[in-house]
Amino acid sequence: MVALRGDNFPSGQDWTNYVRIAAYSLNRADAAKIVSNAEADHVSGIEVDNDIPGRYESFLDPTEKLKAIQAVAERAHKAGNHAFVYIAGTECITADADKSAHTMAKDHPDWLQQKITGEKALFGGGSAFWIKKGDEDVWISPFATEWRVIYMQQLRQIAATGIDDIYVHIPYWMTHFDGWEDTWASFDDYTIAAFKKETGLDARRDVKLSDFSNRNFRKWVDFRIHALTDFVAEIDRTAKSVNPNIKTIPEIYPGIEEEAVRVGSDVYQMYAVVDAIAHEYEFGSGDHMASGRMPLDWFKYQVGIHSFRAFAQEKATWILNYSWDGDKHVAPPEPMKNLYSVGSNKTKKPFTVLVSQSIRLVCTSLPPLGTILLKNFCSLTKAY
């Protein structure tokens, strides 16, 4: 598929249906080089990792990152390209927190999500691959009033840079780290108060967790889903109040399985309030690499991804998946063939990259087993 530029798109589509994405770390001095490299690699849709609300230092002072985002947006537009910025949803990391007197958790402990037992959603290095040793990782309640005001103000500032899209990484209730899977968080005071206002119930006393036969638990499940759907809807409205043409695209890993209910991000509902969704789709156990999947695994992925296409209707569907990471039994080019065989837009980034799925591609018929559209480890003949 050829990436289209400008306004030359079929009816009902736009640039999000035709991206070939590469991702780059961003500072202000890198803008020209990033766009130049993207052009050389035939990239259409430049992702820049320059998270403002998800890094405590820039949450406190976003000035330099805003300048960098504006610089890359301007360069991309001059080249006839599009650029989008990655930001966190409900997560915030403080670098070198073990050496700092001020962190998100130290300064605002009441904002953090928590278990019904009172344990805060506070983690350190090793809790996830992206959390470095010495860093603090926290997950914040979307009902934390002051935090949400600041978050939305920073969204307005980001939208004002001229960037084409705000890519919101996993806006979740914390139920996906070890020891948190069955907590049905959050039971912080802000969230408890919001649930009480909506239902008249005390979630700490009136809800029988994990019991779907319990009416109050079902209300809690619905409340959590609606809360995150409303959160991303406000993100979209807030950004578009500054730049009506900006896109909002959350990255969500649950799909049609039970994880969607636990983390509270239901893509079926979210598609209605955003421009597209980037599905970091996986299910079951294992390392989730395409190089290790069996035919039944591929079939299950197809079921999930075709469901996403049905949910999206005319909107684009982006897929983020993991293909190859040193598997000794599979040659690196093999996972790449899956991407080419379905005609999806090609992407370039080691190990995890994005593809944009046009509504006219795979939604019409199931591809053969093993050829589901995927995000792949691309341009394997080049060194990164």
N, C-alpha and C positions, 0 to 999 in steps of 0.2 A: 504494500500500500504506500502511496506517495503522500508525504505530509504536505498539506495545503497551507499557504501563507495568506496573510491579509484577510479579506472578507470573502474569499472564493470558496465557500463551503456549501454543500447541499442543504436544502431546506431542512430546518430543524436541528442542524448540527452547527458546531463551532470548533475552535481550535482544540478544545479538550478531547474531541473525537479523533484527533490526528496527531497526537504528540509522539515523539520518540525521545525519551527522557534520559538525561544524564544528570548526575548529582555532584555538587561541588561544595566544599567548605568555602565560606565567604568572609573576606574582610575587604575594606574599601579599595585597597590597592590592587586587588585581584580581579576587579570587574572586567577590565578590558581583556585580560588573558582568558578568563572563563568564557566569555562570549566568543572570542576568537577560536578557542579550542572546540567549543560547541559547534561552530560553523564548519570547522574542518572535519568534524566527525559526523556531519549531517544530522545534528541533534535539533529537534523542534520541541521546545519545552524544557527550559533550563531550571532545574531545581537547585536552590541554594540553601544550605544548612546554616541558618543564622537566627536561631531561636531567641526571641526576646522574653516572653513571659515564662518560658520553661527553664531559664537560667537566672538564678537569683541576682547575679551581678547586673544583668541588663534589665531585669524586672525593676530594680531600683533606679537605674539610669540607662535608658535605651538609646541615647543620643548617637553614639558611634555606630551601632548596628543599623539604625534607621538611615544614616548616611550611606552605609554600604549597600543596603537594600535598594535605595534610590539610584545609586550609581549603576548597579547591575541591571536594574529595570530600564534605565535610559539607554545603556549600551545595547541591551537586547532589542529594544524597539528600533533603534537606529539600524540594526542588522535585519529587521523584519522578523524577529523571533519573539518568543514569549518567555517570561520568567516567573517562577513562583517560589515562595519562601516557606520553609518548614518551621512550624512552631508547635509547642506542646499544647495538649488539651488541659488535663487536670494535674499534670506532673510538673514538678520543679526541682532542679538539681542545683545545689550549691557546691562549687568547686573548692577543694581543699578545706572542707568544713571542719576537719579535725584541728585546723590551725586558725580558725576564724572565730571571733567572738559573736559574729552576726551571721546567721543562716535563716532560711525560711522557718525551720522548726523552732529555732531559739527565739526568733522575733515574733512569730505568729503561731504558736502551738494550737490555738483554738481553730485555726483554719483547716487543720489536717483532718482527713477522713480517719475513722477509727472503727475497731471491732466493737461488738456489743459489750465486751469485757473491759473496754476503755483503752486498749492498746492502739497507739497511733500508727498511721501508715507512714512509717519512717524507716528508711533502709540505708544501707551502706554499700561500699564496693563489693562486687561479686553477687549481689542480689539479682542483677541482670547484666548482660554483657556490655551494656553501654554505660554502666555506673563504675567509675574508676575508684581505685583504692583511695580512701580519705575523703571522698565526696559524700554528700548527703543527698538522698533521693526521697522526696515526699510526694504524696498524692493529696490534693486539696478538694474539699467539698465544693461543688458548683454553687452551693447555697451560702458560702462564706461571703457575706455582703461586701465588705471592703475590698477583698481580693477581686471579686467579679467586676466591681466598678473600675479598678485599675486595669484589669485584663481587657475590658471593652474599650477603655481609653487607648490602650496600646494598639488594639486592633484598628482604631481610627487612624492612629499615627502611621501604622504600616500601610493601610489602604491609601493614605495620602502620598506615599512614595511613588505611586504609579505602578507598583508590582501587579502582575496579572492575576495572581491566585494566592490565596492563603491556604496552605496545606496543614491541616490540624491533626497532629499525631495522637492517636488513641485517647479520646475523651472518655474515660472509664471511671466506674466505681472500682476501687481496689479489691479485686477478687481473683487476680491472675498471677500473683507471686506465691511462692511456696508458703504454706501455712495460712493463706488467705482465701483459698478457693471456695470454701463453704461458709464464709462469714456473712455473706449478704450485706456487706457494708454499703453505706456508712451510718454509724450511730453517733456522729458528732452532734453537738447541740444545735447547729444551724439546720442540719438535715432533719433531725427529730422535730424541731419546731415547724419546719415547712410541712412535714407529713401530718403533724397534729392539726395544723391550720386547714389542710385540705380534707382530711378524713375524720378528724376528731379523735384519732387513735394515738396511743403512745407506742411507738415501734419497739421500745425496749421491754414493754410489759404485755402488750396486746397482740403480738405477732408470734406465731409458732414457726420459727425459721425452718426452711427446707420442706415444709409440709404443704404440698399443693392442694390438699383437701381442705386446708384452713383458709377460710374466706379472707381473713385479715392479712395473711401472708400473700395471697394473690393481689390484694390491694397494694401491698408493699412492693411487689414485683412490678406492677403497672406504674406505680409512682416513680420508681427508680428509672424505668425506661423513659417515661414522659419527661423526667427531669433532664436527662441528657439530650433527648430530642429537642427540648426547648432551649437548652444551652447552645447547641450548634445552630439552631434557628436564629437565636440572638446574635451569634457570631456573624451569620450571613447578613442579617439586617443591618448590623452595626457597620460592617465593612462596606456594604452597598450604600449606606447613607453618605459616605464620603466619595466613593467611586462606584457608580452604578454598574460599571462593566466588570468589576472584579469578580472572580470566582472563589467559592469556598468549597474545599474538598477534604473531608475528614478521612484519615486512614483508620480502618477498622479491621481487626482480625477475626472476630466471630462471624459466622455466616448464618446457616440454617440449623446449627446444632445448639446444644444447651448452653454453651458459653455465652451466646448472645443474651440470654436471660440473666446470667450471673453478672456479667460486666455492665449490663444495662444499655449497651449500644446496639439497637435493633436496626439493621440496615433497611429493612422493609419500611420502617417509619421514617428513617433519616433521609432516604432518597427524596422524599417530598419537600424537604426544607433546605437542601443544598444543591449544588450544581452537578456534582458527581461524587462517587465514593471510590477511594483506593482500597481495594480488598487485600489485606495481608492474609490471604486465606490459607488456613491449615486446620486440620482436625486430627484427633487421635493422638497417639504417642509417637515417639521416634524423633529423628532430627529434621523431618519435614523437607528433606532434599529430594528434588525430582530424580536425581540419579539413583535413588534407592527405592523408588516406588514400584509396586507390582501392578498388574493390569486392574485388579479390583480397586486399588487406590486411585488410579487414573479415572476409573468410572465414577467413583464417589466425588472426585474433584469436578468432574463434568456436571454432575447433578447440582452441586453447589453453585458453580459459576453460571450455569444456565438459569438457575433461580435468580441470581443477581441481575442477569440481563432482563428477566421478566419484571423484577422490581424497578429497574432503572427506566424502562420504557424508552423514551427518545433520548435520555441522557447518556453520557459516556460512562463506561465502566473501566476503571483502571485496576490492574491486577499486580500485586506485589507478592512474589513467591520466591522460594529458594531452590536453586537448581543444582549447583555443583560447588563443592568446597573441598577439593582434594581427594575425592573418592578414587581409590586405586583401581577399582574394578570397572570404572566407566571413563572412557576418554573424554576430555573436556568438550570437544565439538558435538558430542552426541546430544546432550540436553539442549544445545542451541538449535538443533534440527526441529525440535518440537515447536519452537517459536516460528521458524520460517515456514513450516508445513501448514500452518493455519492462516498465513498471510497477515499476521498481526504486525503492528509497527515495531521496528527493531529498536533496541535500547542499548545503552552502553554504560555499564557500571559493574565493578567486580562483585560477584556473589549475589547481590540483591539489587534489582533494577525494576523499573516500572514499564508497563506497556499500557497504551490506551486502546480500548476495544471499541471499535466503531459499532454502532447499533446494527449495521447491515452485515456484520461478519459472522460470528459464531452463533448468534441468537436464532438463526433460521434452521439450523440442523446440527446434530451432534457430530463433531469430528471423530475420526477413528481413535480408538484407545491409544493413549500415548501422545496424542497431538493436541491436547487441550492448550489453549492459549496460556502462556506463562511468561513471567518475567524471568529472564535468563542471564546467566553470566555470559556477557556479550563480548565481541571483538577479542576472542581468545588468542589470536595470533599476536596481539600487542601486549607489551608490558605495562603494568600500571604502577 
